[in-house]
Amino acid sequence: MLLRRQYECVARGVAASMLGRHAGLNQRDIGALLGMGSGSAVCRQLQRLRDPKLRRKIESLTQALQTAAQQG
């Protein structure tokens, strides 16, 4: 699903955000991994995530991942 191009696909933007934040990948590498083509395409995806409601959901997901990682 993350590799398919779809109009207004939020999941790809969230995946890009997580890869950058938690895997330490740069935008060019994220673009190659997710089939987005370029770092600028990743940047556009990340800009779509600026919606406050969506940001809260992403932060909640981030906290859940961190808790799960700490528990082993």
C-alpha positions in Angstrom: 0.0 0.0 0.0 2.8 2.4 0.9 4.5 1.9 -2.5 1.4 2.7 -4.6 0.8 6.3 -5.6 -2.6 7.5 -4.5 -4.1 10.9 -4.4 -4.0 12.4 -0.9 -2.4 9.2 0.6 -1.7 10.2 4.2 -0.1 6.8 5.0 2.9 7.5 2.8 3.4 10.9 4.5 3.2 9.3 7.9 5.6 6.5 6.9 8.0 9.2 5.5 7.8 11.1 8.7 8.5 8.0 10.8 11.4 6.9 8.6 13.0 10.3 8.9 12.5 10.7 12.6 13.1 7.1 13.8 15.3 5.5 11.2 17.4 8.6 10.5 16.9 8.5 6.8 17.2 11.6 4.7 14.4 12.7 2.3 16.2 11.3 -0.8 16.6 7.9 0.8 12.9 7.9 2.0 11.8 8.8 -1.5 13.7 5.9 -3.0 12.4 3.5 -0.3 8.8 4.5 -0.7 8.9 4.9 -4.5 8.3 8.7 -4.3 11.0 9.5 -6.7 12.8 12.4 -5.1 13.4 14.2 -1.8 11.2 17.1 -2.9 8.3 14.7 -3.3 8.9 13.5 0.3 9.0 17.2 1.4 5.6 17.8 -0.2 4.2 14.7 1.6 5.5 16.0 4.9 3.9 19.4 4.3 0.5 17.7 4.0 1.0 16.4 7.6 0.8 19.9 9.1 -2.9 19.5 10.0 -3.1 19.8 13.8 -5.5 16.9 14.2 -3.3 14.6 12.1 -0.2 15.8 14.0 -1.8 14.7 17.3 -2.5 11.2 15.8 1.1 10.9 14.6 2.5 11.9 18.0 0.2 9.3 19.6 1.6 6.7 17.2 5.1 7.8 18.0 4.6 7.5 21.7 3.0 4.0 21.3 6.1 2.9 19.2 8.5 4.2 21.8 6.6 2.5 24.6 6.6 -0.8 22.7 10.3 -0.5 22.0 11.1 0.1 25.6 9.1 -3.0 26.7 11.2 -5.1 24.3 
